[in-house]
Amino acid sequence: MTPRVSNQIRTVLDGFRIVPAYVLLGILKHLVPLPWLAKWTWCETTGPRDRLAERRVTANVLRLSKLLRIADRDCLQRSLLLYRLLSAVGADPELVVGLREQDGKIIGHAWVLVDDMSIVEPESDLVRFSPVLRFGARGALVSQVRADCEPKTLAR
């Protein structure tokens, strides 16, 4: 079997594995508080960090998001899924939720950081958002913003 065929088979198998999780997270995001979701989605790694697997799972999640054509409305479930899959391959991701004001409305967005860098969106798109929640290893709340908008680091 050629490497290209092997990669295509792996992509299809990964797709079968991530679609149910993606759909489930799309439902749970409306029913379960985010701190619980962050804890539930974290997955302990079973070995050393695998950067090739990081790239593969990220590409597969983005493909799924584009295939379903809801990329502009699925940032939380996509980020929760990435947070889960990246934690499983040892990347030590962080899940970030930010807010911004636009036309008198509050707009929310979620994204994932690995090594303090955004995985999906360019940093230039994220600077418009003020991070309000940040979840680290095992879904632990790392920081949140107080009412006076000053970052507050929480004790672990």
LINSUL-V275200 format. One record per backbone hydrogen bond with DSSP energy under -1.0 kcal/mol. CO is the residue of the C=O (numbers start at 0). NH is the residue of the N-H. E is the energy in kcal/mol with one decimal. If there is no record, write none. Layout:
# LINSUL-V275200
co=CO nh=NH e=E
co=CO nh=NH e=E
This chain:
# LINSUL-V275200
co=1 nh=5 e=-2.5
co=2 nh=6 e=-2.5
co=3 nh=7 e=-2.1
co=4 nh=8 e=-2.5
co=5 nh=9 e=-2.3
co=6 nh=10 e=-2.4
co=7 nh=11 e=-2.2
co=8 nh=12 e=-2.6
co=9 nh=13 e=-2.7
co=10 nh=14 e=-2.2
co=11 nh=15 e=-2.1
co=12 nh=16 e=-1.4
co=13 nh=17 e=-2.4
co=14 nh=18 e=-2.3
co=17 nh=21 e=-2.7
co=18 nh=22 e=-2.5
co=19 nh=23 e=-2.7
co=20 nh=24 e=-2.6
co=21 nh=25 e=-1.7
co=22 nh=26 e=-1.3
co=23 nh=27 e=-3.0
co=24 nh=28 e=-2.1
co=26 nh=29 e=-1.7
co=27 nh=30 e=-1.5
co=27 nh=31 e=-2.9
co=32 nh=36 e=-2.0
co=33 nh=37 e=-2.8
co=34 nh=38 e=-1.7
co=35 nh=39 e=-2.8
co=36 nh=40 e=-2.5
co=37 nh=41 e=-1.2
co=49 nh=53 e=-2.0
co=50 nh=54 e=-2.1
co=51 nh=55 e=-2.3
co=52 nh=56 e=-2.9
co=53 nh=57 e=-2.1
co=54 nh=58 e=-2.3
co=55 nh=59 e=-2.3
co=56 nh=60 e=-2.3
co=57 nh=61 e=-2.3
co=58 nh=62 e=-2.5
co=59 nh=63 e=-2.3
co=60 nh=64 e=-2.4
co=61 nh=65 e=-2.4
co=62 nh=66 e=-2.7
co=63 nh=67 e=-2.2
co=64 nh=69 e=-1.4
co=69 nh=72 e=-2.4
co=73 nh=77 e=-3.0
co=74 nh=78 e=-2.2
co=75 nh=79 e=-2.8
co=76 nh=80 e=-2.2
co=77 nh=81 e=-2.6
co=78 nh=82 e=-2.8
co=79 nh=83 e=-2.1
co=80 nh=84 e=-2.9
co=81 nh=85 e=-3.1
co=82 nh=86 e=-1.6
co=83 nh=87 e=-1.9
co=84 nh=88 e=-1.0
co=85 nh=90 e=-2.6
co=86 nh=89 e=-1.4
co=88 nh=49 e=-2.3
co=93 nh=112 e=-2.7
co=94 nh=134 e=-3.1
co=95 nh=110 e=-2.4
co=96 nh=131 e=-3.3
co=96 nh=132 e=-1.8
co=97 nh=108 e=-2.2
co=98 nh=129 e=-3.3
co=99 nh=106 e=-3.4
co=101 nh=104 e=-1.9
co=104 nh=101 e=-2.9
co=106 nh=99 e=-1.9
co=108 nh=97 e=-3.0
co=110 nh=95 e=-3.1
co=111 nh=118 e=-2.2
co=112 nh=93 e=-2.4
co=113 nh=116 e=-1.3
co=116 nh=113 e=-2.5
co=121 nh=124 e=-1.6
co=121 nh=125 e=-1.1
co=122 nh=126 e=-1.4
co=125 nh=128 e=-2.0
co=129 nh=98 e=-2.0
co=131 nh=144 e=-1.4
co=132 nh=96 e=-2.5
co=133 nh=141 e=-3.3
co=133 nh=142 e=-1.3
co=134 nh=94 e=-2.2
co=135 nh=138 e=-1.7
co=136 nh=139 e=-1.8
co=139 nh=135 e=-3.0
co=141 nh=153 e=-1.8
co=142 nh=133 e=-1.7
co=143 nh=151 e=-2.1
co=145 nh=148 e=-2.3
co=149 nh=145 e=-1.6
co=151 nh=143 e=-1.8
